[in-house]
């Protein structure tokens, strides 16, 4: 980047996209500061497992100089995909043939990926406990950032990597995430191979799905013998309020969920009853499709802030990391911040629209009256 002074780049959000952007910039001598509302890197659970695609997530890790470290942590066996009927019968089971890990889509826990990226950054890059309240436009693309603790700073470029409910997005777009019609209730099995051997065997080494008539179970193998399970329902967003249910009462939640899955195999119902972690309600949201914004000097978005979509694209984290890498590359190669952001957004918007359309189709098919048949046909045609 040819500038007379060092650009002040502020990345809001320490997710995979924001961190990969900061890492690549630093490798090329361009400083960036990341601000995150979490109190620390370990303040909250980072979620389940991710599959890293060669042309997006792995590509970004390669550019960050972290691909070898990623491959040492990743689980190639996690690519196994299994479909089970509501009666507990295995309908489809596929494990990709053994290849070099970078040729497939090996799995990694979100927490492991985050720590890999954080450890690669220069000390002091991430400022924790910094909750952005608003960004104040000044002049020539400069913005003053205001944080909840009273801290302020100015930036020549503000990168909104702050997720689904992005504060930065409000400066660029009126769009807000809408409920997809599907809610996940998350549960977990600890030491699954020892304490829950039947459920571990049913899950396999990767992902197991049982989907039928607007309901379903999605079980994902994580590291350290943990299995994360999403109990999915096409249901009203306020289903628990409508039922007079206190989500903090695990016995009551379990009973309601069992009623929602009346007629399903006892083997699958044990994903509800045998949880070690209680029940966490996770309604799924998505931005309107297409989502775009007018180019605005000094601001841009990446990841969920730009293109929040349902997890049925399989592309969320991969796209966020590709976004971060592409933005960093543009900032490194272009003559000015504004030229770089224009070039980046030219790449970002078309591909994110395509992925979001696919995600919308995916969740509609997975939670439909004939979802079992639709899913089996899809897996058979795309093994």
HELIX and SHEET records of a PDB file:
HELIX    1   1 UNK A   16  UNK A   27  1                                  12    
HELIX    2   2 UNK A   57  UNK A   63  1                                   7    
HELIX    3   3 UNK A   67  UNK A   73  1                                   7    
HELIX    4   4 UNK A   76  UNK A   79  5                                   4    
HELIX    5   5 UNK A  101  UNK A  103  5                                   3    
HELIX    6   6 UNK A  110  UNK A  119  1                                  10    
HELIX    7   7 UNK A  168  UNK A  171  5                                   4    
HELIX    8   8 UNK A  192  UNK A  195  1                                   4    
HELIX    9   9 UNK A  197  UNK A  203  1                                   7    
HELIX   10  10 UNK A  239  UNK A  242  1                                   4    
HELIX   11  11 UNK A  250  UNK A  260  1                                  11    
HELIX   12  12 UNK A  266  UNK A  273  1                                   8    
HELIX   13  13 UNK A  304  UNK A  307  1                                   4    
HELIX   14  14 UNK A  311  UNK A  313  5                                   3    
HELIX   15  15 UNK A  316  UNK A  333  1                                  18    
HELIX   16  16 UNK A  337  UNK A  366  1                                  30    
HELIX   17  17 UNK A  371  UNK A  381  1                                  11    
SHEET    1   A 5 UNK A 126  UNK A 127  0                                        
SHEET    2   A 5 UNK A  33  UNK A  35  1                                        
SHEET    3   A 5 UNK A   9  UNK A  12  1                                        
SHEET    4   A 5 UNK A 157  UNK A 160  1                                        
SHEET    5   A 5 UNK A 299  UNK A 301  1                                        
SHEET    1   B 2 UNK A  49  UNK A  51  0                                        
SHEET    2   B 2 UNK A 107  UNK A 109 -1                                        
SHEET    1   C 7 UNK A  90  UNK A  94  0                                        
SHEET    2   C 7 UNK A  81  UNK A  84 -1                                        
SHEET    3   C 7 UNK A 207  UNK A 212  1                                        
SHEET    4   C 7 UNK A 215  UNK A 221 -1                                        
SHEET    5   C 7 UNK A 227  UNK A 234 -1                                        
SHEET    6   C 7 UNK A 178  UNK A 189 -1                                        
SHEET    7   C 7 UNK A 280  UNK A 286 -1                                        
SHEET    1   D 3 UNK A 132  UNK A 137  0                                        
SHEET    2   D 3 UNK A 143  UNK A 147 -1                                        
SHEET    3   D 3 UNK A 152  UNK A 155 -1                                        
END                                                                             
